[in-house]
Amino acid sequence: MTKLHKILIFASGSGSNAEQIIRHFSPNPNVEIMGVYSNNPSAFVLERAKQHGVFTSTFDRSHFTNPAGLLVELLEKKPDLIILAGFLWKIPSAIIAAFPSKIINIHPSLLPKYGGKGMYGGRVHQAVI
């Protein structure tokens, strides 16, 4: 029997990348998109995920940075991979330590050199070029 790979997605905006990830893995019975988490309760990514039947959750900064907050929930879910798909906050060291080699960021540039406020979409590409 093949192992089920569990994926969580973190996103802050419209969710076009998150939706492509969901679509890519949807037909694969060995992969489960366990949820989409966002720091922005009005982010369109939440609607995109719901349209695909994916669990969604939002959080504020205090829940995100408090070790007894979001980290506990993530540990209970036991994801094999956490994908940062347009997620705009720096990940707390406690979350990084809890998931070594299990967090990937699809930001299209070198971080932190081309990251930070306003560095998304075409702006990143212009800065790099």
N, C-alpha and C positions, 0 to 999 in steps of 0.2 A: 504494500500500500504506500502511495506517495504521500509525503508530508504536506500538510496544508500550510502555506506561507501566509502569515497575517500582516497586513499593511495598514498603517495609519497615515493620513495626509494632513499636514498643517498648511493653511492658506489664509491670506488676509484680504484678497480682492475678488476679482470677477471669477476666477477659477477655471480659466480656459485650460491651463496645464493640468490641473487636478482632474478635470473632466476627461481629458485625453488619457490620463493614467487609468481612471476608472473604466473607460471604454476598452482600453487595451487589455486589461486583466479580466474583464467581465466574463468572457467566454471560457476562461481557464478554471477548471474545477479545483485546481491545486492552489489557487490564490484567492484570498478573501480580503476585500477592502473593508476593514472593520469600522472605519469612520473618518469623517472630515472634521477637523477642529479648527476653529477660527477665533482670533482676538477681536474680530469686527462683526458684531451682531447683524449688521446690514450688508455684509459681503454677499455678492451674488453667488459665490462658490457654494454657499449653503443651499440655495435653491437648486443649483446644478446637481449637487450630491443627492438631494431628496428626489429629484426626477429619476435618478438611477436606483432608488431604494436604499441609499447608503445612509447610515446613522450620522447625525451631525450634532456638534456641541460647540458652545461658545464659552469664553472665559474672559475675565478681566485681568489686569496686570497683577493684582494681589494674589489671585488664585493661581496664576501662572508661575509666579516667583516663590510662593510659599511651598516649602518641601512637603507639607502635609496636604497640599492642595492637588493640583493637576498631576503631580508626580505619582501620587498614590493611585489615582485612576488609571494612569498609563501602566503602572506596574501590574495592576489587576488584569489588564487586557493582554499583557505579554505579547506585544507585537514583535514580529521578526524584523520589521523595517519601518522606520518613520521617514516619510518623504516631506521635505520642506518645499512646497510648490508655490512660490510667491508669498512666503511668510515673512513679515516685516520686522519681527522682534528677534533680538538676540536670545538664543536658547540658554537658559540657566545652567550653570555647571553641574548642578545636582541631576538634571535630566540627562545631560551628556554622559556623566559618570554612570548612570543607571543603565544606559543603552550604548555601551561601547561598540563602535563599528556597526551600528544599526541605524544611524541617522545620516541621510544624504540630502544635500541642498542642490536644487537644480538652477540656482542663480547663474546667469550666463557670463560671469566674470570672476576675476580673482577677488577674494574677500580677505581683508577688509578694504583693500586699495580702492575698489570700485563699488563700494556698498554705502549704505547710510541713507539718510533722508533724501528722497527724490530719485534715488538710483534704481529705477525699474524701467522695463520696457525699452523703448528706443533711446532713452537717456543713457543707459548703461553702454549701449553699442556706440553711441556718439563719443562718450568719454574714453572708451578704449581705443577707438580709431583716432 
